[in-house]
Structures are given as C-alpha cells and as structure tokens.
Amino acid sequence: MDNKELADLIFPNAKDYTYYEEKYKERNLPEGAIVTRFAPSPTGFVHIGGIYQSLIAKLMSKNDGVFFVRIEDTDQKREVENGTKQILDALKDFDLSPDEFIDENDLDHGNYGPYKQSLRKDIYQSYAKKLLEEGKAYPCFCTSEDLEKIRGDQEKAKERTGYYGKWTKCRNMPIDMAAEKIKNGEAYIVRFKSPGNPDKKIKHKDVIKGSVDFPENDQDIVIIKSDGLPTYHFAHLVDDHLMGTNMVIRADEWLASVPLHLQLFYVMGFKAPKYAHISPMMKMDGEGKRKLSKRKDPESAVGYYKEEGIPKDSVLEYLMNIANSNFEIWRKQNPDKAMYDFEFDIKKMSVSGALFDMVKMLDVSKNVISRYSAEKVYKEAYEWAKEYDEELKEMLDNKDYSLKVLGIERGNVKPRKDISKWSDVKYIISYMYDEKFDKEGEFEYQKITDKEEINEIVSKYFEKYYNENDDKETWFNKMKDLAEELGYAREVKEYKLEPEKYKGHVGDLSTVIRVKVTGRCNTPDLYEIMKVLGKERILKRI
C-alpha cells in the first residue's frame, strides 16, 4: 500500500482539494485592499477585546477591503445555544457588522462560506488527504495513556514536552501496519509531519510587533481529531487560504504559534497572510498590571456597556484612543468629524499591553455625549430607560419638557459635560422635576452659610431683580447689581484684588440662588435652568 491508498482509506469520500481551489476563486480586489476577519468561538461570552479586534479589522478593511466573521466551533463541547447570534448581535450593537458572515440560521452572506467551521468538515478532510498523499501527514494511534507516558518520560529526561523527534511513536509506522489498524477499527487521529528543525531560526515580521525570531516548529501537531473535525491550527490554514485572508489580526497569545502556522502554509504551498498580533488589554491591580479578566472584571463583557448605558460611540472612541494614542489630539482638533475619518495606523499600536481604564472611558464618554443633540440624548436615554430604569422612563415620558431639560447648555461652544452614561441621567436631571425636587433638603451653599444672609439674598433678588423675560446679559447684570447692593464684588477679579473690601463676589451670591432653585451648588447654566422651570415653579420652590 502507498500513501495515496492510505489517504483513500482514511478519507474515502473526500473530494480532491483542487475542487475547492477552483470553487473559491481569488478575490478580485484593488491592490493593497485588506481582507481580514474576526474568528470567535460561540461560547456565549463576547469579550470587549473581541470588539477591539473587530474595530481594528473594520478600520484596516475600510478602503475596498473585506471584513468577515468566521465562527470557529470545532470545539463543540464549549458551544452554547445562540452563541452565533450573541456574537453577531454584539457586533451590530457597536456598528461593526461584517461584510460577510453566517447568520443564526446558518445562512451564508458572502461567496466564501460556509463561514462556520463545523460546516466545512469535508473541505478540511480534502486538504488533510492531500497531505497524507504527499507523505506530509500520518495517522496516529497513540492513546491518552501513551501520550501521558511520553510526557512523563520527557519530564524525567528534562526535555521539552510534546510530540516531536524521537518521541513520535507513530510517525514512521509502516503504511501497511497503519492500514491494518484502521481496518480493525482502532481509534486514530491525523498528525502533520513537521519538517522543522528547532536548532534553526525563522525570521518573522509582525505588522504590530515588528521583527521577531523563533525556533522552527518541529511538533507533529494534530490536524484532524478523532471526530473528523480539524484543530484550530489546521482549520485556520485552510480557511484563510480559501477565503483570501491577507492579514490575520488576532490576540498576541497566538504569537508563539506563528512558526507552526507559517510552516503549514509553506508545506501546503500557499501564500501566508501577514500577521498582526494585538497586545492584551491590561488593568491596574494594586501596584501591578494584569490582563482584563472575564471572571474578575464586569467591564470585560460587552453586555456591561449596554446595562450601564455607555453609548457605543463612547466605547469605540475609547478603544480608538487605546489603538492609536494620537486619536485623542485628532478628536480635539476635529470635534465634528466622524471617527472613521481618522487616519488609523496599525503600526502605531502598542507592542505591550494597553491599559484599560474605566475612569478614562467615562471621561471620553462625557465628551462624546456633549456633542449629541438634545434629541439624540433623549432618544438614547429613553430607549435605555425602557429596559433598565422605569423611574427614569416615567420622567422622560413627557418628551417636550424632557427635551428642554436635556437641551440646557447643549449645542454651545462649550457644551455641558455632566453625562457619561445613561444610568447617570436620572440623578443629573431629577431636580428639574418638581416631584423629585427636595424642598426640605440640607442644602450646601458653599461660602455663604449664614441663614439670615441667605434669606436676604433670596428675598431681595426675587422681589426686586428677577424678571423671567430678561435675556441672559440683563439677567446676569441684575445679579451683579444685587451683589453690589449687598456688599459683594460685581466681578470675581475685583474680589481677588481686594478681598477685604467685600463679603464675597457675585459667584458666591449666585450660588445661593442656584441652590435655592435646584437644591445643588453644581449644575449647568442657571439662566437656562430658570428659563425652563419658569417663574411660577421657581417661586413655589423657594
């Protein structure tokens, strides 16, 4: 028996690999167009790192390229129900829907599917058959006990663990013996016959990491498991070749696999894609840093952002900050441009782990929301409240009034920046709703604390100076007139020059009015607040 006959015995129904070479034509794209992918497992948890990776893929493929999603479900023990739907929904929520994908009903959207590995079993077997025919793969009959013994012997001898070199029990098994075992029903897997020499080095230029040297791979890895499905290493080789992937963007935990993957492409006679390995997201933990953890960090799950009401725009802009640090300066210079107008450079990504900081994200989010119109703030806050906060929903049910409240200090040169997430909104605007306003609260007036002084300021202002029809300049000049009448400086700078001459300044006095009207010493523009509340409601409050 020869290699071809052995291959026919193992994969009797597999088509010749040339069938698939003909079926999946090379993509007709402009020179330089990037074809890349997000290849998650449907295990039910979409990590924020997956959104980060997909954002980078989307950015790299935006100029005439292709971004596709391939579901890697060959480890079917870990698959959860609706796992594919959860992945696609998460990408859609962040406006990162791929150009090509398989939907929850296993319908392909694109010409290079199936985009789910468990549906490509026949394809992988055709390419494994090619390797068997060429003597570059072989059946392995080692049991788990055999492999445990090999590992134990290696550890005793203080040698590398793995299936390589002299430890490859089945590598040189005569073909007839292997065929006899298969005919007798013995369990087996298919292994790749590595031509590598670990004493030799390969030089690899990673798109992000730069030049990296590795020893050649000499491990005879499993390419087809006992259930007939491929391992990740072999599946990714076949898929990325047939789907025309020319840049693999993935987590840097896969960097160590580069020698194996390049070797597989070389042995198969395929052109290898470029590899871009993204550093993990790190988090401060005491004095040190650690990877963002599924188990410890709620913000690692994409569902967290929806529950908290952090807009997708905010999350994406923060991730862009992590990806290219110069984005922050660009955004300040271009506040009205779309995020995708930024000239992203993958080579400027951090080689070490990027620090994931929720405080910084919320700061970014305040800036993002400050650019929203009142209508957009209302719409998104209301949609969030319908699902997560019934009390806020009821407050926002009066759309016309809510738009006035949310429109305060919005659309100005320096818009308000007090909202970082929709779960903040209820507290931030509650004083604008009479039923939520605390008339009996212990208010903090800051500098002016004498009750008689406070009462005099309030009484005199509303009896003598307040007119709800005043424009803003007139309104503020009257506040200055009141300050002067009661012994306060009309201007803050006057007070700072000669503080001994005054009780305080106009800002101290206006804080008293602010607290009486809102119950708070920090709010957006007081003039706009008073215009929205109106005279009747203000007088009831004080």
C-alpha positions in Angstrom: 0.0 0.0 0.0 1.2 3.5 -0.8 0.4 7.0 0.7 -2.4 7.6 -1.8 -4.1 4.3 -0.9 -3.8 5.1 2.8 -5.3 8.6 2.2 -8.2 6.9 0.3 -8.7 4.5 3.2 -8.9 7.4 5.7 -10.9 9.8 3.7 -12.7 7.7 1.0 -15.3 10.3 0.2 -13.1 13.4 0.3 -13.0 15.4 -3.0 -9.6 16.3 -4.5 -8.5 19.6 -3.0 -8.4 21.1 -6.4 -12.2 21.1 -6.4 -12.1 23.7 -3.7 -9.3 25.6 -5.3 -11.4 26.1 -8.3 -14.6 26.8 -6.4 -13.2 29.6 -4.2 -11.7 31.9 -6.8 -9.1 34.6 -5.7 -10.9 37.8 -4.7 -11.0 40.5 -7.3 -10.0 43.5 -5.2 -7.8 46.6 -5.8 -4.1 46.2 -5.0 -3.5 46.9 -1.3 -7.0 46.0 -0.1 -7.1 44.2 3.2 -9.1 41.1 3.7 -9.3 40.2 7.4 -11.6 38.5 9.8 -12.9 38.1 13.4 -12.9 34.4 14.2 -14.6 33.9 17.6 -15.9 30.7 19.2 -19.6 30.7 20.1 -19.1 30.2 23.8 -21.6 32.8 25.0 -19.4 35.5 26.3 -18.3 38.3 23.9 -15.3 40.0 25.4 -14.6 43.7 24.9 -11.3 42.5 23.4 -13.3 41.0 20.6 -15.0 44.3 19.9 -11.5 45.9 19.9 -10.1 43.3 17.5 -13.2 43.8 15.2 -12.8 47.6 15.3 -9.1 47.2 14.1 -10.3 44.8 11.4 -13.0 47.2 10.3 -10.5 50.0 10.1 -8.0 48.0 8.1 -10.5 46.8 5.6 -12.4 50.1 5.1 -10.6 51.0 1.8 -12.1 48.5 -0.7 -11.2 45.5 1.5 -13.4 42.9 3.3 -14.1 42.2 6.9 -15.7 38.9 7.5 -16.7 36.8 10.6 -15.9 33.1 10.7 -17.4 31.1 13.6 -14.8 28.7 14.9 -16.8 26.0 16.5 -14.7 22.9 16.1 -14.6 22.5 19.9 -18.3 21.8 20.1 -18.2 20.9 23.8 -17.9 24.6 24.7 -20.5 25.9 22.3 -23.6 27.5 23.9 -27.1 27.9 22.4 -27.5 31.0 20.4 -23.7 31.6 20.6 -23.5 32.8 17.0 -26.4 35.2 17.4 -24.8 36.7 20.5 -21.6 37.4 18.6 -23.4 39.0 15.6 -25.7 41.0 17.9 -22.7 42.4 19.8 -21.0 43.5 16.6 -24.2 45.0 15.3 -24.7 46.9 18.6 -21.3 48.5 18.1 -21.8 49.2 14.3 -19.2 46.6 13.4 -21.4 44.3 11.3 -19.1 42.3 8.9 -19.3 42.3 5.1 -19.5 38.5 5.1 -20.8 36.2 7.8 -23.1 33.3 8.6 -26.3 34.2 10.4 -28.1 32.4 13.3 -30.0 30.2 10.9 -26.7 29.0 9.2 -27.4 31.1 6.1 -24.2 32.4 4.5 -23.9 36.1 3.5 -21.0 36.0 1.1 -19.4 33.8 -1.5 -16.6 32.2 0.5 -18.7 30.2 3.1 -19.7 28.3 4.9 -18.5 30.8 7.5 -18.8 28.3 10.3 -16.0 25.7 10.7 -18.3 22.8 11.7 -19.9 23.1 8.3 -16.6 22.8 6.5 -15.6 19.4 7.6 -15.5 18.0 4.0 -13.2 20.8 3.0 -10.6 20.2 5.8 -10.6 16.5 5.0 -9.8 17.1 1.4 -6.7 19.2 2.3 -5.7 16.7 5.0 -6.0 14.0 2.4 -3.6 16.0 0.2 -1.0 16.0 3.0 -1.5 12.2 3.5 -1.0 11.5 -0.2 2.2 13.5 -0.2 3.5 11.8 2.9 3.3 15.0 4.9 0.8 13.7 7.4 0.1 10.3 9.0 -2.4 8.5 11.2 -1.5 8.4 14.9 -2.9 5.6 17.2 -1.5 6.9 20.5 -3.9 6.6 23.3 -4.2 9.2 26.1 -2.2 6.8 28.3 0.6 6.6 25.6 0.8 10.4 25.5 0.9 10.7 29.3 3.8 8.2 29.3 5.6 10.2 26.7 5.1 13.4 28.6 6.3 11.7 31.9 9.4 10.3 30.2 10.2 13.8 28.7 9.9 15.4 32.1 12.1 12.9 33.7 14.7 13.4 31.0 14.2 17.2 31.4 13.4 17.6 27.7 10.7 19.6 26.0 7.2 18.1 26.2 5.3 17.4 23.0 5.1 15.0 20.1 8.3 15.5 18.1 11.5 13.8 17.1 12.3 10.5 18.8 9.0 10.8 20.7 6.8 10.4 17.6 5.7 6.8 18.2 3.6 6.6 15.1 5.5 8.8 12.7 7.4 6.1 11.0 4.9 3.3 11.3 4.8 1.2 8.1 1.8 2.1 5.9 0.5 -1.5 5.8 0.5 -1.6 9.6 -1.3 1.7 9.9 -3.9 0.5 7.3 -4.4 -2.8 9.2 -5.1 -0.9 12.4 -7.6 1.3 10.7 -9.4 -1.7 9.1 -9.5 -3.3 12.6 -11.4 -0.2 13.9 -8.6 1.2 16.1 -9.2 4.9 17.0 -6.8 7.3 15.4 -6.2 11.0 14.6 -4.2 12.6 11.8 -1.0 14.4 12.6 1.1 16.8 10.5 4.6 15.5 9.8 6.7 18.6 10.6 9.9 19.2 8.6 11.2 21.7 11.2 14.5 21.8 13.0 14.4 23.6 16.3 18.1 24.4 16.0 17.2 26.7 13.1 15.5 30.1 13.4 12.8 31.7 11.3 12.6 35.4 11.0 9.1 36.9 11.1 8.0 40.5 10.7 4.8 41.0 12.6 2.7 44.0 11.5 2.5 45.3 15.1 5.3 43.6 17.0 7.9 44.1 14.3 10.8 41.6 13.7 10.6 38.5 15.8 12.9 35.4 15.7 11.6 31.9 16.5 13.0 28.4 16.5 11.5 26.4 13.7 8.5 24.2 14.7 9.2 20.5 15.0 6.0 19.4 16.7 3.8 16.9 14.8 0.6 18.6 15.7 -2.9 17.0 15.4 -4.6 18.4 12.3 -7.7 16.1 12.2 -9.3 14.9 15.5 -11.0 11.6 16.1 -14.4 13.2 15.4 -13.2 14.1 11.9 -13.1 17.8 12.7 -9.8 19.9 12.4 -7.8 21.5 15.1 -7.7 25.3 15.1 -4.2 25.3 13.6 -5.2 23.3 10.5 -8.7 24.9 10.1 -7.3 28.4 10.1 -4.7 27.5 7.5 -7.4 26.1 5.1 -9.9 28.8 5.8 -7.6 31.8 5.5 -6.2 30.4 2.2 -9.6 29.8 0.6 -11.3 32.9 2.0 -8.4 35.1 0.7 -7.4 36.4 4.1 -4.3 38.5 3.6 -4.0 39.9 7.2 -4.7 37.9 10.3 -5.5 40.3 13.2 -5.6 38.3 16.5 -4.6 38.4 20.1 -0.9 38.1 20.9 -1.4 34.8 22.8 -1.2 33.3 19.3 2.2 34.8 18.5 4.0 31.7 19.7 2.1 29.7 17.1 3.5 31.7 14.2 6.3 29.3 13.4 3.8 26.4 13.1 1.3 28.4 11.0 3.9 29.7 8.6 5.3 26.2 8.3 1.8 24.8 7.5 1.3 27.4 4.7 4.8 26.6 3.3 4.2 22.9 3.3 0.8 23.3 1.6 2.3 25.6 -1.0 0.1 28.5 -0.1 1.0 32.2 0.4 0.8 33.0 4.1 -1.1 36.1 5.2 0.5 38.9 7.2 0.0 38.6 11.0 -0.8 41.4 13.3 -0.8 40.4 17.0 -2.7 42.8 19.3 -1.5 43.2 22.8 -3.9 42.2 25.6 -5.9 44.8 27.5 -4.4 45.3 30.9 -5.9 46.6 34.1 -4.2 48.1 37.2 -4.4 45.7 40.2 -2.7 47.3 43.2 0.8 48.3 42.2 0.9 45.9 39.2 -1.0 45.2 36.0 -2.9 42.1 34.9 -5.0 41.1 31.9 -8.6 42.2 31.8 -10.4 39.1 33.3 -13.7 37.6 32.4 -14.0 36.3 35.9 -13.0 39.4 37.9 -13.9 42.4 35.7 -17.5 43.1 34.7 -16.3 45.6 32.1 -14.7 42.7 30.1 -18.2 41.7 28.9 -19.8 43.7 26.1 -23.2 43.4 27.9 -21.8 45.6 30.7 -21.8 48.7 28.5 -25.4 48.2 27.5 -26.5 47.7 31.0 -24.7 50.8 32.3 -25.9 52.9 29.3 -22.5 53.7 28.0 -23.1 54.7 24.3 -21.4 52.6 21.6 -19.8 55.8 20.3 -18.1 56.3 23.6 -16.8 52.7 23.8 -15.5 52.8 20.2 -13.8 56.2 20.7 -12.1 55.0 23.8 -10.9 51.9 22.0 -9.6 54.1 19.3 -7.6 56.0 21.9 -6.1 52.7 23.0 -5.3 51.7 19.4 -3.7 54.9 18.3 -2.7 57.4 21.1 -2.8 60.3 18.6 -6.5 59.9 18.1 -7.2 61.9 21.3 -5.4 65.0 19.8 -7.1 64.5 16.5 -10.5 64.4 18.1 -9.9 67.7 19.9 -8.9 69.3 16.6 -11.8 67.7 14.7 -14.8 67.5 17.2 -17.4 67.3 14.4 -15.8 64.7 12.2 -16.8 61.0 12.1 -14.5 58.7 13.9 -13.7 56.8 10.8 -12.2 59.9 9.2 -9.2 59.4 11.4 -6.2 58.0 9.6 -5.7 54.9 11.7 -2.2 53.4 11.6 -1.9 49.8 12.8 1.9 50.1 13.1 1.3 52.7 15.9 -0.5 50.2 18.1 1.1 49.4 21.4 3.6 46.5 21.4 3.0 45.9 25.1 -0.4 45.6 26.8 -2.7 48.7 26.6 -4.1 49.9 29.9 -7.9 49.6 30.1 -9.2 52.4 32.4 -12.9 52.8 33.0 -12.4 56.3 34.5 -10.8 57.4 31.3 -13.5 55.7 29.2 -16.2 57.6 31.1 -14.3 60.8 30.6 -14.2 60.1 26.9 -17.9 59.3 27.1 -18.7 62.7 28.6 -17.0 64.4 25.6 -18.9 62.1 23.2 -22.3 62.8 24.7 -21.5 66.5 24.9 -21.5 66.5 21.1 -25.0 64.9 20.9 -28.1 67.0 20.2 -30.8 67.1 22.9 -32.9 64.9 20.6 -30.2 62.2 20.4 -29.6 62.3 24.1 -33.3 62.0 24.7 -33.8 59.1 22.3 -30.9 57.0 23.6 -31.6 57.7 27.3 -35.3 56.9 26.8 -34.5 53.6 25.0 -32.1 52.6 27.8 -34.6 53.6 30.5 -37.4 51.5 28.9 -35.2 48.4 29.5 -33.3 49.3 32.7 -35.0 52.1 34.7 -38.7 52.5 34.9 -38.5 55.6 37.1 -36.3 57.4 34.6 -38.7 56.3 31.8 -41.6 57.9 33.6 -39.6 61.1 34.0 -38.9 61.2 30.3 -42.4 60.2 29.1 -43.1 64.0 28.7 -40.9 64.3 25.7 -41.3 68.1 25.1 -40.4 69.0 28.6 -37.5 66.5 28.7 -36.1 67.9 25.5 -36.0 71.3 27.2 -34.2 69.9 30.2 -31.7 67.9 28.2 -31.2 70.9 25.9 -29.8 73.1 28.7 -26.3 74.1 27.8 -26.2 71.9 24.8 -25.1 73.0 21.3 -22.9 75.7 22.8 -19.2 76.3 22.1 -18.6 74.8 25.5 -21.4 72.3 26.0 -22.2 70.6 29.3 -20.2 67.5 30.1 -22.0 66.0 33.1 -23.4 62.9 31.5 -21.1 59.9 31.0 -23.7 57.2 30.7 -27.5 56.9 30.6 -27.6 55.5 34.1 -26.4 58.9 35.3 -29.3 60.8 33.7 -31.9 60.3 36.4 -29.8 61.9 39.2 -28.4 64.6 36.9 -31.8 65.9 35.8 -34.0 64.9 38.8 -34.0 68.5 40.3 -35.8 69.7 37.2 -38.8 67.6 38.1 -40.9 69.1 40.9 -41.9 65.7 42.3 -38.2 64.8 42.6 -37.0 68.2 44.0 -36.1 68.0 47.7 -37.7 71.1 49.2 -36.6 70.2 52.7 -33.0 69.1 51.9 -30.0 70.2 53.9 -28.5 72.3 51.1 -24.8 73.1 50.7 -24.5 76.8 50.0 -20.7 76.7 49.9 -19.2 80.0 51.0 -22.3 81.8 52.3 -23.7 79.9 55.3 -25.5 82.5 57.5 -29.2 81.8 57.2 -30.3 85.4 57.6 -27.8 86.4 54.8 -29.2 83.7 52.6 -32.8 84.8 53.2 -31.9 88.4 52.4 -30.2 87.5 49.2 -33.1 85.3 48.0 -35.9 87.7 49.1 -34.3 90.8 47.6 -33.4 89.1 44.3 -36.9 87.8 43.7 -38.7 90.9 45.0 -36.5 93.5 43.2 -34.4 92.0 40.4 -35.9 88.8 38.9 -37.8 89.0 35.7 -38.4 85.8 33.7 -38.4 87.7 30.4 -34.8 89.1 30.8 -32.2 88.0 28.3 -29.1 86.4 29.7 -27.0 89.5 29.7 -29.7 91.5 31.5 -30.2 88.7 33.9 -26.6 88.5 34.9 -26.2 92.3 35.2 -29.1 92.3 37.7 -27.3 89.6 39.6 -24.3 91.9 39.7 -26.5 94.8 40.8 -27.8 92.7 43.7 -24.2 91.7 44.7 -23.1 95.4 44.7 -26.2 96.4 46.8 -25.4 93.7 49.4 -21.7 94.3 49.7 -20.3 91.7 47.3 -17.9 92.3 44.4 -19.6 92.6 41.0 -16.7 90.7 39.4 -14.6 87.8 40.7 -11.4 89.6 39.7 -12.4 92.7 41.8 -12.7 90.4 44.8 -9.4 88.8 44.3 -7.6 92.1 44.1 -9.1 93.5 47.3 -10.9 90.7 49.2 -11.0 92.7 52.4 -13.4 95.2 50.9 -16.2 92.6 50.1 -18.3 89.9 51.7 -17.6 87.8 48.7 -18.2 88.0 45.0 -21.1 87.7 42.5 -20.4 84.0 42.1 -20.9 83.3 45.8 -24.2 85.1 45.7 -25.4 83.4 42.5 -24.6 80.0 44.2 -27.2 80.9 46.8 -29.8 81.4 44.1 -28.7 78.3 42.3 -29.1 76.1 45.5 -32.5 77.6 46.4 -33.8 76.9 42.9 -32.2 73.5 42.2 -31.0 72.1 45.6 -27.5 71.8 44.2 -24.4 74.0 44.1 -23.2 72.5 40.8 -25.5 72.5 37.8 -25.4 73.6 34.2 -26.2 77.2 33.3 -28.5 78.7 35.9 -30.1 81.2 33.5 -31.2 78.3 31.2 -32.4 76.3 34.1 -34.6 79.1 35.3 -36.0 79.7 31.8 -37.1 76.1 31.6 -38.6 76.0 35.1 -40.4 79.3 34.8 -41.4 81.9 37.4 -44.3 80.1 39.0 -42.5 76.9 39.7 -39.4 78.7 40.9 -41.4 80.8 43.4 -43.1 77.6 44.7 -39.7 76.1 45.3 -38.3 79.0 47.3 
